[in-house]
Amino acid sequence: MNRYTTITFGPRNDDPNKFYNERTFWDRQSQAEKWGLQSLSIAGCFGYVVIEEGEDWWDVVDECGAPVNAVSISCDRLGTFSVQPAPKLVLV
């Protein structure tokens, strides 16, 4: 059975170049998306991402709030997801 994770994110007070990430877990995609939409009204929340997780895979099924390619979504070896500002291209 798949699990859905909603990650709401916004700028951190101590470092505006990094985001805070708040995670909630759901059984249905509709519940996860509903929570993400409701969270957009919270001051300081830039947006949300809904991630569907299987046993050995994950996929972003919905995202809202951040401009396209403005955030980077990653997962470490322990299965912890993180949303951060996307790296900026620097010409040398």
WOQUIDA-V777875 format. One record per residue. SS is DSSP state (H for helix, E for strand, C for the rest). Layout:
SS + SS
//
This chain:
C + C + E + E + E + E + E + E + E + E + E + C + C + C + C + C + C + C + E + E + E + E + E + E + E + E + C + C + H + H + H + H + H + H + H + H + H + H + H + C + C + C + C + C + C + C + E + E + E + E + E + E + E + C + C + C + C + E + E + E + E + E + E + E + C + C + C + C + C + C + E + E + E + E + E + C + C + C + C + C + E + E + E + E + E + C + C + C + C + C + C + C
//
